[in-house]
Each structure stands twice: as structure tokens, then as C-alpha cells.
Amino acid sequence: MRNRGWVLAVALLLAIAITGCKKDVGGECASTDECKQGLVCYKNACFQLHNAGEACAEAAECQVGLICYKQACFAPLAEGAACEDVAQCKTGLKCVKNACFAPKAEGGDCAETVECNDGMVCANGKCLVPKAEGAECTGSIECAAGLSCGAGKCLKAKAENEPCDDANPCDRTMICFAGACATKEVAAPRVAAAKQALAEYSAVVAQCQAAEQLMAAPKPTADVKAQAQVASTAAVTGTTAALNNAEFAAAFKGAFQAAYGKPFETLEGTNVCDKPLLEAVTARLNVLANTAL
């Protein structure tokens, strides 16, 4: 019994000695085992972790489960809690419309891309992984970066000023205007000019139609012929004025080339009321004027 008591006493003294060797706050350390209970080894010094609301420089200075937000230890917010920054929300949540939000997985319902998991997009009301080149699509939002939807497939997007059409789509930040990719800032005034040109050309078409109707009479009188000539002259005058509009000039020249197989040079000798020409010019202006911005 006496020996047993001696052993217990030695063990107690050893425990006290070992505990006494543990280091206090600020003591140099290589691991947490060297620090007193409740302390951790942080940057080679024993450190007391901070509670919520206390100052911090990084999350490692805060108690387990807390984060360092705006230089203070902070308890991450649960889903539905009001937030200003995703950093305030628990891991796996986003801050969407000032509330911590659990993002949707592929196939989940969504109203905008921010509601989906990172790396996904919201297309047609569903979260999806962006599609690779050649995949079928209904809109460019479905395609991966650098691709746009053209002719029903995700295709390499064309850059500014490059030729474009349905099978050669522009970068999604641009639009295809008059056969070339353009930014909205560049295209907007051109679309406005095309709208103006279309309105002015409608008057030319009306004059041509009036002249045609007048001359369609079985036996047009001299007075009727004179009226028809006035209408035809007005059509020429209107076309001449419209050619000062760059968008109209381009459309007219293109239509002339398509209708007659030769480049336009001058109005002299040109029948501006020729029906194929009127229809071709009107069609081109309609496309330009109705380009979606």
C-alpha cells in the first residue's frame, strides 16, 4: 500500500510539472499541444481565439464556426437571413437579393443565373451547365463562354466588324447589323437612321404607286399623264434626297446590285419606280430598321 501511494504521488507531480510547462498567450510554439488549454498555436505563438464581435484580421483568429467579416468575428448567416455580401452567409449559400440563398443545382427552377450553382446559367427557367460547341441551343445564354447560338447550335462567336449571319453569330454582347457584328452603341444610331430612311422611302413608293395607277387608265388623258409625271419626278427627287442617308444608300446600292446584277453608279437612266427595285430596297430597309438592339 505504501508503494502504491508513492507511485500515485509521483504521477501527480509529473502531471503538475507537465501542465506547468504549457505556455500562456504569446508564448512561442510550434503546435497547439505546447499551449495552455483553450489556446491555439497561431503564427508560432499561443493565441486566444476571438469570440463573435471581437476584432480579427482573418478567420483563423476567430473561434471555430466563426468567420472574419469586416475585421470582426462573425457567425455566418443561415438561409433566408438578410445579407449584404455572400461572405456573410454560411458555406454553400449565396447572397441573392439581400438574402442568404441556397443556389439551385442543374435542372432547378430559376429566374436568373445568380440563383444557380457557380458555373451554371439560368436558361428558359432552368439551371444548366453551359453547352459546348456544336450542341443544340435556343439562345446564346445556353452556350459556354466564347460561343453564341446560331442556326440552332452553339457556335464560335464572331468579333466586332466580322461578317455575320444566322450560321455565323456575333458575340452575345453584339448584334449582327447589315451583315457585320457591331456593338449596340454603334448599331443604335444606324438602326435609327434606317428607320428614318424607311419612312422617307415609303413616300417614294407611294409616289411610284400613284404614277402607276394614273397610267393604268385605259386611255390616260394629257392631264392624267402630267399628274403621273409629277409623281414620278417626286419619286426621283425623294430617292435623290434619301441617298444622303448612309444606311439608305447602302441598302439601295445592295438592292440595285441584287435586282440588276450590276453595281449602282448614278440615278440617271435608272427607273426608280421599277417594281423589283422598290421591293428589294424596301425589304433591305425593313431588315435594318427592325434589327433588335
C-alpha positions as MATLAB code, in Angstrom:
seq = 'MRNRGWVLAVALLLAIAITGCKKDVGGECASTDECKQGLVCYKNACFQLHNAGEACAEAAECQVGLICYKQACFAPLAEGAACEDVAQCKTGLKCVKNACFAPKAEGGDCAETVECNDGMVCANGKCLVPKAEGAECTGSIECAAGLSCGAGKCLKAKAENEPCDDANPCDRTMICFAGACATKEVAAPRVAAAKQALAEYSAVVAQCQAAEQLMAAPKPTADVKAQAQVASTAAVTGTTAALNNAEFAAAFKGAFQAAYGKPFETLEGTNVCDKPLLEAVTARLNVLANTAL';
ca = [
       0.000    0.000    0.000;
       2.878    2.338    0.889;
       4.492    1.723   -2.557;
       1.185    2.329   -4.314;
       0.803    5.677   -2.583;
       4.299    6.638   -3.594;
       3.541    5.849   -7.279;
       0.368    7.930   -7.248;
       2.223   10.851   -5.720;
       4.922   10.726   -8.376;
       2.310   10.559  -11.140;
       0.520   13.595   -9.692;
       3.770   15.555   -9.503;
       4.594   14.648  -13.104;
       1.138   15.793  -14.280;
       1.557   19.081  -12.434;
       5.016   19.515  -13.887;
       3.829   18.822  -17.438;
       0.859   21.168  -17.092;
       3.076   23.806  -15.694;
       5.197   23.685  -18.829;
       2.263   24.665  -21.084;
       2.695   28.165  -22.499;
       0.449   31.168  -21.978;
      -0.795   33.709  -24.551;
       2.142   34.992  -26.596;
       4.397   32.085  -25.754;
       6.432   30.730  -28.631;
       5.111   27.448  -30.032;
       5.296   25.007  -32.887;
       1.973   23.274  -32.181;
      -1.186   23.795  -30.120;
      -0.060   20.969  -27.763;
       2.531   23.365  -26.368;
      -0.118   25.918  -25.301;
      -2.373   26.036  -22.267;
      -5.875   24.642  -22.553;
      -8.158   26.917  -24.550;
      -5.297   28.400  -26.565;
      -4.079   27.530  -30.057;
      -0.716   27.874  -31.724;
      -1.223   30.649  -34.272;
       1.692   32.060  -36.259;
       4.151   30.386  -33.847;
       2.617   31.960  -30.731;
      -0.021   30.738  -28.282;
      -3.210   32.612  -29.062;
      -6.681   33.049  -27.555;
      -9.272   32.720  -30.303;
     -11.709   35.621  -30.501;
     -15.443   35.497  -29.949;
     -18.177   36.945  -32.145;
     -17.908   40.715  -32.368;
     -14.236   40.834  -31.427;
     -11.636   42.229  -33.810;
      -9.847   39.977  -36.309;
      -7.623   40.078  -39.368;
      -8.603   36.641  -40.707;
     -10.945   33.763  -39.891;
      -8.128   31.754  -38.232;
      -8.220   34.273  -35.347;
     -11.885   33.501  -34.576;
     -13.499   30.687  -32.627;
     -14.385   27.591  -34.645;
     -17.510   28.186  -36.722;
     -16.994   31.944  -36.966;
     -15.666   33.949  -39.905;
     -13.800   37.234  -40.052;
     -16.076   39.782  -41.731;
     -15.169   43.461  -41.894;
     -12.412   42.969  -39.294;
     -14.751   41.367  -36.732;
     -15.504   37.736  -35.865;
     -18.949   36.939  -37.212;
     -21.375   33.995  -37.063;
     -22.249   33.040  -40.677;
     -25.883   33.587  -41.601;
     -28.312   30.799  -42.395;
     -30.528   30.536  -45.485;
     -33.120   33.297  -45.586;
     -31.217   35.685  -43.332;
     -30.727   39.250  -44.570;
     -27.293   39.866  -46.088;
     -25.253   42.431  -47.974;
     -22.401   40.181  -49.081;
     -22.004   36.476  -49.870;
     -19.162   36.436  -47.307;
     -21.780   36.825  -44.549;
     -23.617   33.629  -45.499;
     -22.838   30.055  -44.477;
     -20.654   27.985  -46.795;
     -22.640   26.862  -49.836;
     -25.034   29.815  -49.763;
     -25.131   32.952  -51.911;
     -26.373   36.435  -51.092;
     -29.184   36.917  -53.607;
     -31.423   39.976  -53.442;
     -30.159   40.718  -49.918;
     -30.953   37.271  -48.522;
     -28.774   34.190  -48.000;
     -29.894   31.746  -50.664;
     -29.202   28.081  -51.420;
     -28.290   28.019  -55.135;
     -30.064   25.551  -57.396;
     -28.440   22.513  -58.941;
     -28.714   21.557  -62.607;
     -32.360   21.348  -63.636;
     -33.543   23.516  -60.747;
     -36.059   26.296  -61.363;
     -34.558   29.792  -61.670;
     -35.350   33.315  -62.744;
     -31.752   34.482  -63.212;
     -28.269   32.980  -63.321;
     -27.294   34.193  -59.842;
     -29.810   31.690  -58.431;
     -27.850   28.738  -59.872;
     -24.721   26.973  -58.650;
     -21.470   28.612  -59.739;
     -20.547   27.709  -63.296;
     -24.178   27.324  -64.367;
     -26.570   29.639  -66.193;
     -30.302   30.185  -65.995;
     -31.853   29.476  -69.387;
     -35.534   29.004  -70.105;
     -36.276   28.985  -66.378;
     -33.852   26.144  -65.542;
     -30.284   25.985  -64.218;
     -27.983   24.274  -66.683;
     -24.321   23.718  -67.431;
     -23.306   25.894  -70.418;
     -23.271   23.886  -73.633;
     -20.199   23.099  -75.705;
     -19.605   23.997  -79.341;
     -21.944   22.126  -81.643;
     -24.617   21.466  -79.010;
     -28.212   22.378  -79.845;
     -29.493   25.641  -78.381;
     -32.376   28.063  -78.457;
     -30.442   31.093  -77.181;
     -26.862   32.235  -76.621;
     -27.292   32.193  -72.828;
     -27.243   28.389  -73.075;
     -23.777   28.321  -74.676;
     -20.369   28.317  -72.998;
     -18.170   31.418  -72.960;
     -16.947   32.414  -76.405;
     -19.900   30.754  -78.107;
     -23.215   32.101  -79.367;
     -26.349   30.362  -80.591;
     -26.649   30.419  -84.387;
     -28.749   28.215  -86.661;
     -29.840   26.277  -83.568;
     -26.322   25.347  -82.402;
     -23.653   26.770  -80.101;
     -21.013   28.174  -82.452;
     -17.836   30.223  -82.145;
     -18.890   33.837  -81.805;
     -17.754   36.467  -84.286;
     -15.983   39.616  -83.129;
     -16.759   43.244  -83.955;
     -16.795   44.039  -87.686;
     -16.578   40.381  -88.680;
     -19.169   39.097  -91.188;
     -22.238   37.559  -89.597;
     -25.494   35.782  -90.369;
     -27.660   33.071  -88.795;
     -24.889   30.490  -89.150;
     -22.152   32.910  -88.034;
     -23.463   34.553  -84.855;
     -21.884   37.539  -83.175;
     -20.542   37.634  -79.660;
     -23.561   37.852  -77.353;
     -22.632   41.425  -76.385;
     -23.045   42.478  -80.031;
     -25.654   42.338  -82.761;
     -25.499   41.442  -86.433;
     -26.279   44.642  -88.350;
     -26.064   44.918  -92.115;
     -24.043   41.711  -92.271;
     -21.359   42.680  -89.742;
     -21.061   42.407  -85.961;
     -21.448   45.705  -84.142;
     -21.788   46.871  -80.566;
     -25.181   48.190  -79.543;
     -23.672   51.653  -79.159;
     -22.539   51.595  -82.788;
     -25.656   49.913  -84.158;
     -28.273   52.021  -82.345;
     -27.798   55.229  -84.392;
     -27.611   53.155  -87.577;
     -30.888   51.459  -86.773;
     -32.424   54.880  -86.128;
     -31.099   56.087  -89.489;
     -32.573   53.018  -91.191;
     -35.963   53.708  -89.602;
     -35.833   57.270  -90.896;
     -34.787   56.069  -94.344;
     -37.629   53.557  -94.428;
     -40.147   56.267  -93.554;
     -38.777   58.575  -96.270;
     -38.680   55.783  -98.836;
     -42.293   54.923  -98.100;
     -43.135   58.321  -99.585;
     -41.139   57.432 -102.723;
     -43.005   54.131 -103.018;
     -46.306   55.962 -102.627;
     -45.390   58.376 -105.449;
     -44.429   55.453 -107.710;
     -47.686   53.675 -106.944;
     -49.641   56.861 -107.685;
     -47.926   57.255 -111.046;
     -48.579   53.618 -111.902;
     -52.263   53.891 -111.019;
     -52.669   57.044 -113.082;
     -51.085   55.467 -116.140;
     -53.153   52.294 -115.706;
     -56.230   54.056 -117.082;
     -57.319   52.630 -120.484;
     -56.788   55.969 -122.233;
     -54.951   58.369 -119.923;
     -55.548   61.971 -120.858;
     -52.779   64.532 -121.186;
     -53.734   65.866 -117.760;
     -53.501   62.389 -116.204;
     -50.136   61.824 -117.876;
     -48.942   65.138 -116.462;
     -50.025   64.090 -112.980;
     -48.212   60.796 -113.411;
     -45.073   62.643 -114.489;
     -45.269   64.855 -111.415;
     -45.500   61.745 -109.209;
     -42.570   60.090 -110.996;
     -40.460   63.233 -110.667;
     -41.288   63.405 -106.968;
     -40.137   59.786 -106.618;
     -36.803   60.621 -108.253;
     -36.402   63.690 -106.052;
     -37.228   61.672 -102.962;
     -34.763   58.945 -103.902;
     -32.035   61.509 -104.572;
     -32.565   63.069 -101.148;
     -32.700   59.688  -99.438;
     -29.310   58.752 -100.886;
     -27.783   61.288  -98.472;
     -28.696   58.846  -95.680;
     -25.775   56.396  -95.437;
     -27.986   53.477  -94.398;
     -30.376   54.118  -97.290;
     -27.521   54.476  -99.755;
     -26.053   51.131  -98.697;
     -29.449   49.410  -98.889;
     -30.265   50.975 -102.264;
     -26.925   50.013 -103.794;
     -27.200   46.478 -102.478;
     -30.744   46.128 -103.784;
     -29.751   47.558 -107.164;
     -26.919   45.039 -107.452;
     -29.244   42.181 -106.495;
     -32.016   43.301 -108.871;
     -29.933   44.057 -111.953;
     -26.677   42.178 -111.435;
     -24.520   45.280 -111.746;
     -23.287   47.979 -109.374;
     -25.230   51.196 -108.952;
     -23.461   54.268 -110.314;
     -25.999   57.065 -110.810;
     -29.740   57.677 -110.820;
     -29.507   58.966 -114.359;
     -31.221   56.434 -116.570;
     -32.483   54.465 -113.538;
     -36.188   53.768 -113.249;
     -36.583   54.417 -109.540;
     -40.161   53.148 -109.743;
     -39.209   49.774 -111.180;
     -41.142   47.304 -109.016;
     -38.269   44.811 -108.354;
     -36.083   47.702 -107.210;
     -38.794   49.158 -104.960;
     -39.422   45.785 -103.341;
     -35.724   44.963 -102.864;
     -34.897   48.336 -101.299;
     -37.940   48.193  -99.002;
     -37.073   44.664  -97.882;
     -33.492   45.613  -97.009;
     -34.552   48.730  -95.116;
     -37.130   46.712  -93.185;
     -34.458   44.287  -92.013;
     -32.167   47.110  -90.901;
     -34.878   49.193  -89.273;
     -36.229   46.218  -87.319;
     -32.879   44.990  -86.024;
     -33.337   44.144  -82.358;
     -30.974   46.072  -80.087;
];
